[in-house]
Amino acid sequence: MKQPTVERLLARDRLIVVTSLLSVVVLSACFTLAGGGTGMSSLAMSMETGPAGALIAGVPDMVSPVIWTPGYAVVIFVMWWLMMIAMMVPSASPAVLLYGALNRDRGAWGALEFLFGYLAAWAAFSAAATAVQGLLSASGFVSAMYMNLVATYLAAAVMIGAGLYQLSPMKAACLDHCRSPVEVLTRHRRTGRAAAFHMGLVHGGNCLGCCWALMVLLFVGGVMNVWWIVGIAFYVAIEKLASGGKRVAQLMAVVLIVGGVTLLIGSLGARA
């Protein structure tokens, strides 16, 4: 017995969306592992520094300032954006599929347009991260080799700041949105040509508000440190998808603050 035409179309549209999600994640992950166009292997660098990263592990590093050309800035932006896609799309996939289910009349295109809006939000973050990295690199605060902060007190401040943000009302509100997109997507449902893109942008903005401080931690472990990339991506998925995600976020706040304070005390002790 043949499936009704509507059911076949829905199944086909869902397959298109799932295939697209898998494709962007796999391609972005492969590009990131290959070094993101920087000419340096992220896998090789990660093996040299280990899970702790060059700064914490005390790996000899090159810290001379880097002269950024417009072309190099574009490479770093693409690296950040594709890295964010590989890290964030897996935990955002349920929301993308949910939007497609709520807007079946748009077919697969509605969900994909929602995804484009989501990725646009993280493109904005990637542009900001690129600008920050450029300024820090020009000042000699970021390693030219491993792309991590070279000053222990700065790394400690980032960890403590990220921990405090984990406890903030904004973090809690954005995490609630990411954990329960059904209510938001139905309550703020829009119509029109750019409705799906706009909703994806809104959802991406909330995910950005939820996770930006965690992404800044990459400056501590190394922007292309695979250990930190995978670890943060896995943690973000737990925060958003696990039943105890909100408690995990509070626990992570404690871990980051204690880790940052320990790192700072160790740094001060080494100077004494």
QUICOR-V664202 format. One record per helix or strand of 3 or more residues. SS is the DSSP state (H for helix, E for strand). FROM is the first residue (numbers start at 1). LEN is the number of residues. Records with the same first field share a line. If there is no record, write none. Layout:
BEGIN
SS->FROM-LEN ; FROM-LEN
END
This chain:
BEGIN
H->5-29 ; 42-8 ; 54-4 ; 70-33 ; 104-35 ; 152-15 ; 169-11 ; 181-7 ; 195-22 ; 218-4 ; 226-16 ; 245-27
END
